[in-house]
Amino acid sequence: MKKRLAAAAAVLSLAGCSFDDALSSKVDYKSQGKSMPPLEVPPDLTTPARDNRFVVPETGKSSATLSGFQAERKEQAKVGNSSVLPSVDNMRVERAGSERWLVVANQKPEQLWPIIKDFWQVNGFLIKTEVAEVGVMETDWAENRAKVPQGFLREGLGSLLDQVYSTSERDKFRTRLERTADGNGSEIFISHRGMNEVYTSPRGVAGENSQTIWTPREPDPGLEAEFLRRLMVRLGAQTERAKDLASTPAAQAQRAEIRKGIDGAELLQVNEPFDRAWRRVGLALDRVGFTVEDRDRQKGLYYVRYADPESEMAMKDRDRGFFSKLFGGESKLKPEQYRVLVSQSGDAAQPKVDVSQVQVLNKDGATENTKTTQRILTLLHDQLK
């Protein structure tokens, strides 16, 4: 039996290499954890309504089917009887280049926090980090099981083959919530980070001699848009309306460029008003993976930590297996504190209302023009251009 299973898995790994890339039907994540933790409400936040997803509807029939149960749940949602899908009508998607974020009117971050946490768990993720006071929630690394190759063997073996086959990709998502300018609504940002498993030794025969490392891959705006769409539906939007609002925007002219400041230090010029530049910089920091410890919108400051991959300590750290560091190993590379300053360009007398600038300062708030600050600007530019 074991030989047959191994042979089936080998044939499937060679034959099933293509799959449908339509995100709406090909996103099915499974977290690395064995079980999901119970829903925990952060301190001082409102307890979410009791979930009725597992309550069997009274259909009046002597027998029940899965399709009938799902149809009943859809009808409940339409008439507003479901506490799982609270209706939020005042939603819109803001866009800048490939970036999108969701604006929800009349719903404060503390009201949406438990709903968003439950949203990620229902979609197959474990919550790794929660910082309610900063409004940041991050999932653990998870595998998109929809990318497991399909075929007659896959369909025949089903869940049994799921235990022995995995993909070479892992994804995680960060959600950041901010209050709108009037203080009564929320802005929701979803950013993606991905990793690929890459072979560092010949793949001729799978065995002890085959070695791999996990390397970063580019953020996927399509995945970000897909989960924004799903979140809109979770908050009560019609499926078609959510799809239209979260659709891919047309290509636009370059919106950011690196320039020299008056003092000779490099800065990033963003061709956006301060409000939009502030949002985009925050999303860029999330995409790249910075640890945002705090922020002060009035001063235009993000307080972040960054571990320079080109530092001497990082070079020594590379000798260790990346897989072990990614999934539980301890790295000796310690992130340093920096401040990212977003301000309106120009002086007080003649401000340029449609242009903003971004500077990287040290932990004391002083200007620096080091290789590390230049590298941070380059990372932000790659996301904002």
Backbone torsions as a table, in degrees:
resi	resn	phi	psi	omega
1	MET	NA	-43.7	179.8
2	LYS	-62.4	-38.8	179.5
3	LYS	-64.7	-40.7	179.2
4	ARG	-63.8	-42.5	179.8
5	LEU	-63.8	-42.2	179.5
6	ALA	-63.9	-41.0	179.1
7	ALA	-65.1	-41.1	179.2
8	ALA	-63.1	-42.1	179.5
9	ALA	-64.3	-38.6	-179.4
10	ALA	-66.0	-43.5	179.5
11	VAL	-63.2	-41.5	-178.7
12	LEU	-65.3	-39.2	-178.8
13	SER	-65.9	-25.8	179.0
14	LEU	-89.1	-35.5	-171.9
15	ALA	-89.1	-36.2	-172.2
16	GLY	-93.3	76.5	-174.3
17	CYS	-105.5	-6.0	-177.3
18	SER	-117.0	146.9	176.3
19	PHE	-152.6	160.9	-178.6
20	ASP	-72.6	128.1	-176.9
21	ASP	-91.6	7.4	179.1
22	ALA	-66.0	111.8	-171.1
23	LEU	-62.3	-35.8	-175.0
24	SER	-62.0	-27.4	-178.8
25	SER	-114.3	-1.7	-176.0
26	LYS	-123.0	38.7	174.1
27	VAL	-126.1	111.1	-176.8
28	ASP	-147.3	88.9	-171.2
29	TYR	-88.0	149.1	175.2
30	LYS	-135.0	118.7	-177.0
31	SER	-72.7	161.2	-179.2
32	GLN	-72.2	-20.0	179.8
33	GLY	-71.5	159.9	-178.3
34	LYS	-83.2	-28.2	-179.3
35	SER	-149.0	157.3	-179.5
36	MET	-89.5	141.0	178.7
37	PRO	-74.2	159.3	176.3
38	PRO	-67.0	155.3	-179.8
39	LEU	-66.8	119.1	178.6
40	GLU	-112.6	127.4	-178.8
41	VAL	-88.3	124.5	178.5
42	PRO	-58.1	155.3	-179.1
43	PRO	-55.5	142.9	174.8
44	ASP	68.8	10.2	179.2
45	LEU	-105.9	160.3	-176.0
46	THR	-76.4	135.8	176.8
47	THR	-69.9	129.5	-178.3
48	PRO	-68.6	158.0	178.3
49	ALA	-61.8	151.9	-178.3
50	ARG	-62.8	135.7	-177.2
51	ASP	-78.7	125.8	-179.6
52	ASN	-110.3	24.6	-177.7
53	ARG	-62.7	-28.2	-173.8
54	PHE	-103.0	14.4	175.6
55	VAL	-86.9	120.8	-178.4
56	VAL	-73.3	123.8	-178.8
57	PRO	-67.8	150.6	177.9
58	GLU	-85.0	100.6	-177.1
59	THR	-94.2	-15.5	-179.5
60	GLY	80.5	5.7	-180.0
61	LYS	-101.6	159.4	-178.4
62	SER	-78.3	-19.6	180.0
63	SER	-132.7	157.9	-178.4
64	ALA	-128.4	145.6	175.6
65	THR	-124.7	160.0	179.1
66	LEU	-62.3	-43.1	-179.6
67	SER	-63.6	-37.7	178.2
68	GLY	-67.3	-39.5	177.6
69	PHE	-62.5	-45.0	179.9
70	GLN	-64.4	-39.6	178.5
71	ALA	-63.7	-39.6	178.9
72	GLU	-63.5	-40.8	179.7
73	ARG	-64.2	-37.9	178.0
74	LYS	-63.1	-41.4	179.3
75	GLU	-65.2	-38.6	177.9
76	GLN	-62.3	-40.6	-179.5
77	ALA	-65.8	-35.7	-178.3
78	LYS	-66.2	-38.3	-176.6
79	VAL	-91.1	3.8	174.7
80	GLY	80.0	20.5	-179.0
81	ASN	-89.3	-6.1	-175.8
82	SER	-95.5	125.9	176.0
83	SER	-81.2	-6.9	179.8
84	VAL	-76.4	-30.9	-176.5
85	LEU	-117.6	79.4	178.7
86	PRO	-65.0	138.3	-177.0
87	SER	-81.6	122.5	176.1
88	VAL	-128.5	103.4	-173.4
89	ASP	-82.1	-35.6	-172.7
90	ASN	-86.4	76.6	178.4
91	MET	-125.3	146.2	173.4
92	ARG	-151.3	157.5	178.4
93	VAL	-108.2	123.4	173.9
94	GLU	-92.0	145.7	-177.6
95	ARG	-132.1	149.2	171.2
96	ALA	-153.0	105.6	-175.5
97	GLY	65.1	-129.0	178.5
98	SER	-87.0	0.8	-175.1
99	GLU	-95.1	144.5	177.4
100	ARG	-139.0	151.4	170.7
101	TRP	-147.9	154.4	-174.9
102	LEU	-100.0	130.3	176.6
103	VAL	-109.1	121.4	-179.1
104	VAL	-115.8	115.0	-179.3
105	ALA	-81.3	147.8	173.2
106	ASN	63.9	19.6	174.6
107	GLN	-134.5	111.3	-177.0
108	LYS	-78.9	157.8	-178.2
109	PRO	-53.9	-39.4	-178.6
110	GLU	-67.5	-22.5	175.3
111	GLN	-79.0	-34.9	-177.2
112	LEU	-85.3	-20.9	-174.2
113	TRP	-52.7	-55.3	-178.4
114	PRO	-65.6	-30.0	178.2
115	ILE	-67.9	-42.1	-179.4
116	ILE	-68.1	-38.9	177.6
117	LYS	-61.0	-45.7	178.4
118	ASP	-63.7	-35.7	178.1
119	PHE	-57.1	-47.4	-178.4
120	TRP	-67.4	-38.6	-179.7
121	GLN	-66.5	-41.1	177.8
122	VAL	-63.3	-30.1	179.3
123	ASN	-85.8	10.3	170.8
124	GLY	97.7	14.4	-176.6
125	PHE	-109.4	149.7	166.1
126	LEU	-94.2	143.9	177.6
127	ILE	-87.1	118.3	-177.0
128	LYS	-91.0	-41.6	-175.4
129	THR	-132.3	135.4	175.0
130	GLU	-135.8	119.1	174.4
131	VAL	-129.1	87.1	-172.4
132	ALA	-62.9	-37.8	-177.3
133	GLU	-67.0	-24.2	176.5
134	VAL	-98.1	-14.9	179.5
135	GLY	79.0	31.4	-177.3
136	VAL	-118.8	131.0	176.9
137	MET	-132.5	132.9	-177.6
138	GLU	-133.0	137.5	178.9
139	THR	-83.4	167.3	170.9
140	ASP	-81.5	170.3	176.2
141	TRP	-66.2	138.8	-178.8
142	ALA	-141.5	159.1	-178.2
143	GLU	-106.9	135.2	176.5
144	ASN	-83.3	100.9	-175.8
145	ARG	-70.0	-14.8	177.6
146	ALA	-68.4	-17.2	179.5
147	LYS	-88.7	-0.3	171.9
148	VAL	-67.3	125.2	-175.5
149	PRO	-53.0	140.8	-178.8
150	GLN	-101.0	160.1	178.4
151	GLY	165.5	-176.8	-175.6
152	PHE	-68.4	-32.8	177.9
153	LEU	-68.8	-40.7	-179.3
154	ARG	-62.8	-43.5	-179.6
155	GLU	-67.6	-35.9	-177.3
156	GLY	-72.6	-42.0	-176.8
157	LEU	-84.7	-25.8	173.9
158	GLY	55.2	-129.9	-173.7
159	SER	-64.5	-24.2	179.4
160	LEU	-62.8	-41.6	179.7
161	LEU	-72.7	-26.1	177.3
162	ASP	-57.7	-27.9	-177.2
163	GLN	-76.2	-20.3	-175.4
164	VAL	-114.3	-6.4	-177.4
165	TYR	-119.8	134.5	175.9
166	SER	-140.9	160.3	180.0
167	THR	-90.7	172.8	-178.8
168	SER	-99.7	22.2	-179.8
169	GLU	-127.9	145.4	172.8
170	ARG	-134.0	146.4	-179.0
171	ASP	-132.9	152.1	170.4
172	LYS	-142.3	157.2	-176.1
173	PHE	-132.3	141.1	175.2
174	ARG	-113.6	134.6	176.3
175	THR	-114.6	130.2	178.1
176	ARG	-124.2	131.9	179.8
177	LEU	-114.7	132.9	175.3
178	GLU	-131.3	154.5	175.2
179	ARG	-76.8	148.5	173.2
180	THR	-72.8	170.6	-175.7
181	ALA	-59.0	-33.8	-179.3
182	ASP	-82.2	-5.7	176.8
183	GLY	81.6	-3.1	-175.0
184	ASN	-103.7	-12.0	-178.4
185	GLY	-121.0	-172.6	-177.3
186	SER	-134.6	147.4	170.3
187	GLU	-113.9	126.6	-175.0
188	ILE	-115.9	123.0	-179.9
189	PHE	-114.3	129.6	176.2
190	ILE	-118.8	123.4	-179.2
191	SER	-123.5	146.7	-175.9
192	HIS	-110.8	143.5	168.9
193	ARG	-132.5	140.3	-177.1
194	GLY	-132.9	156.9	176.7
195	MET	-132.9	146.6	174.1
196	ASN	-118.0	140.2	174.6
197	GLU	-88.4	120.9	-174.9
198	VAL	-119.5	134.5	178.5
199	TYR	-74.9	133.8	176.7
200	THR	-106.7	0.0	177.2
201	SER	-136.9	161.8	-177.2
202	PRO	-54.8	143.0	-177.2
203	ARG	-98.3	18.5	-174.8
204	GLY	-52.1	-53.5	-179.9
205	VAL	-131.6	126.0	179.2
206	ALA	-67.5	132.7	-179.0
207	GLY	174.6	-161.3	-175.9
208	GLU	-65.8	-25.6	-177.8
209	ASN	-79.9	-11.9	179.2
210	SER	-83.6	121.2	-178.4
211	GLN	-122.3	145.6	-179.8
212	THR	-135.0	158.9	170.9
213	ILE	-132.9	157.5	177.6
214	TRP	-99.4	125.6	-178.0
215	THR	-121.9	147.0	-179.0
216	PRO	-66.7	147.7	171.1
217	ARG	-123.4	166.2	-173.3
218	GLU	-64.4	144.4	173.3
219	PRO	-57.8	145.2	-176.5
220	ASP	-108.1	101.0	178.4
221	PRO	-59.9	-28.0	178.9
222	GLY	-65.1	-40.8	177.1
223	LEU	-67.5	-39.1	177.2
224	GLU	-60.1	-44.0	179.9
225	ALA	-65.4	-38.7	-179.8
226	GLU	-63.0	-42.3	-179.5
227	PHE	-76.0	-27.8	170.9
228	LEU	-63.2	-42.5	178.4
229	ARG	-61.2	-46.2	-179.7
230	ARG	-63.8	-38.0	179.2
231	LEU	-66.3	-38.0	177.0
232	MET	-61.2	-42.2	177.4
233	VAL	-64.4	-40.1	178.1
234	ARG	-61.0	-31.4	-179.5
235	LEU	-88.4	1.4	172.3
236	GLY	114.2	0.9	-179.9
237	ALA	-75.4	150.8	174.1
238	GLN	-66.4	144.1	-174.4
239	THR	-58.1	-45.8	-177.7
240	GLU	-67.1	-39.5	178.9
241	ARG	-64.4	-42.4	178.5
242	ALA	-63.4	-38.9	179.7
243	LYS	-63.7	-43.1	-180.0
244	ASP	-65.2	-42.8	-177.4
245	LEU	-68.0	-32.5	-176.6
246	ALA	-97.0	9.5	-177.4
247	SER	-67.1	162.4	-176.4
248	THR	-66.3	127.2	179.4
249	PRO	-77.6	159.7	177.5
250	ALA	-70.1	154.2	179.2
251	ALA	-63.6	142.4	-177.6
252	GLN	-127.8	166.0	-179.0
253	ALA	-65.9	160.5	-179.3
254	GLN	-57.9	134.0	-173.5
255	ARG	-110.1	-4.8	-178.2
256	ALA	-151.0	148.3	176.4
257	GLU	-152.2	150.0	179.7
258	ILE	-86.3	131.6	-179.5
259	ARG	-135.8	169.0	174.7
260	LYS	-90.4	133.5	177.0
261	GLY	-82.5	178.7	-180.0
262	ILE	-61.1	-36.0	-178.9
263	ASP	-84.4	4.4	178.8
264	GLY	91.2	-13.1	179.1
265	ALA	-78.3	148.2	180.0
266	GLU	-74.2	144.8	173.8
267	LEU	-141.8	165.1	-179.0
268	LEU	-108.5	118.8	177.2
269	GLN	-92.1	124.0	-179.5
270	VAL	-112.3	123.1	-177.2
271	ASN	-82.9	60.4	179.9
272	GLU	-145.4	152.6	171.1
273	PRO	-62.5	164.1	-174.6
274	PHE	-55.8	-46.4	-175.8
275	ASP	-57.1	-46.3	-179.1
276	ARG	-72.8	-38.2	177.8
277	ALA	-61.8	-41.5	178.9
278	TRP	-59.3	-45.7	179.9
279	ARG	-64.9	-43.8	-177.2
280	ARG	-66.5	-39.3	178.2
281	VAL	-64.1	-41.6	177.8
282	GLY	-60.1	-42.9	179.1
283	LEU	-67.1	-38.0	178.1
284	ALA	-63.5	-41.6	177.2
285	LEU	-61.3	-39.9	178.3
286	ASP	-65.7	-44.0	-178.1
287	ARG	-61.5	-42.2	-177.0
288	VAL	-74.4	-23.9	177.0
289	GLY	102.2	18.5	176.0
290	PHE	-64.8	147.8	171.2
291	THR	-87.8	110.0	179.3
292	VAL	-91.7	106.5	-176.6
293	GLU	-81.3	-31.7	-178.7
294	ASP	-164.9	168.3	176.4
295	ARG	-152.7	152.2	178.7
296	ASP	-136.9	98.6	-173.9
297	ARG	-65.5	-36.8	-178.8
298	GLN	-63.1	-36.3	177.4
299	LYS	-90.0	-8.3	179.8
300	GLY	72.9	31.2	-173.2
301	LEU	-115.4	134.1	165.4
302	TYR	-109.9	129.2	176.5
303	TYR	-99.0	113.4	-171.4
304	VAL	-127.6	165.2	170.5
305	ARG	-120.8	140.9	-176.3
306	TYR	-143.2	130.1	175.6
307	ALA	-101.9	111.9	-176.4
308	ASP	-70.2	115.7	-178.3
309	PRO	-69.5	-12.1	-179.0
310	GLU	-101.3	5.1	179.8
311	SER	-74.0	167.0	-178.3
312	GLU	-62.3	-41.7	178.9
313	MET	-63.4	-37.1	180.0
314	ALA	-65.3	-38.0	178.9
315	MET	-60.7	-41.6	179.0
316	LYS	-68.9	-35.5	-177.3
317	ASP	-68.8	-23.4	-178.1
318	ARG	-68.2	-18.1	179.9
319	ASP	-69.3	-19.1	179.2
320	ARG	-82.7	154.7	179.0
321	GLY	-66.3	129.5	-177.4
322	PHE	-68.6	-30.9	-179.6
323	PHE	-61.0	-43.7	-179.3
324	SER	-65.9	-36.1	178.2
325	LYS	-69.1	-36.4	-175.8
326	LEU	-71.3	-37.2	-175.0
327	PHE	-115.9	47.6	169.1
328	GLY	125.7	-15.0	-179.8
329	GLY	-72.6	161.2	-178.5
330	GLU	-104.4	123.5	179.1
331	SER	-95.0	144.0	178.1
332	LYS	-84.3	-8.1	-178.9
333	LEU	-78.0	115.8	-176.8
334	LYS	-102.3	126.4	179.3
335	PRO	-66.3	142.9	177.1
336	GLU	-97.6	156.1	179.7
337	GLN	-85.2	138.6	175.7
338	TYR	-143.1	164.8	173.3
339	ARG	-121.3	134.0	175.6
340	VAL	-107.8	115.1	-175.3
341	LEU	-101.7	122.9	174.9
342	VAL	-109.9	124.7	-177.5
343	SER	-142.6	160.8	177.0
344	GLN	-75.6	134.6	-176.4
345	SER	-72.7	159.6	-178.5
346	GLY	90.1	-178.8	179.6
347	ASP	-100.8	178.5	-176.8
348	ALA	-62.8	-33.5	-177.8
349	ALA	-75.0	-37.7	-177.3
350	GLN	-132.9	70.9	178.8
351	PRO	-71.9	147.7	176.2
352	LYS	-98.3	100.8	-169.8
353	VAL	-66.7	-22.4	-177.6
354	ASP	-102.3	9.8	-178.8
355	VAL	-133.0	134.6	177.1
356	SER	-125.2	164.1	176.6
357	GLN	-133.0	150.6	-177.8
358	VAL	-122.4	128.5	178.2
359	GLN	-124.7	148.4	175.9
360	VAL	-106.5	120.8	-178.8
361	LEU	-112.2	161.3	177.0
362	ASN	-77.7	-176.9	-174.3
363	LYS	-65.1	-20.5	179.1
364	ASP	-93.1	-1.0	179.4
365	GLY	87.0	13.9	179.6
366	ALA	-95.3	150.6	179.1
367	THR	-70.5	136.7	176.1
368	GLU	-131.3	149.8	177.7
369	ASN	-130.2	56.9	-178.5
370	THR	-97.4	172.9	177.8
371	LYS	-63.3	-33.8	-179.3
372	THR	-68.6	-45.7	179.0
373	THR	-65.1	-35.9	177.1
374	GLN	-65.7	-37.1	179.3
375	ARG	-67.6	-38.9	177.8
376	ILE	-63.2	-43.3	177.5
377	LEU	-60.8	-39.8	179.6
378	THR	-64.2	-41.5	178.0
379	LEU	-62.2	-42.2	178.8
380	LEU	-67.4	-40.0	179.5
381	HIS	-61.3	-39.6	179.4
382	ASP	-59.4	-31.2	-179.5
383	GLN	-88.1	-27.5	-172.4
384	LEU	-99.0	-14.7	-173.5
385	LYS	-69.0	NA	NA
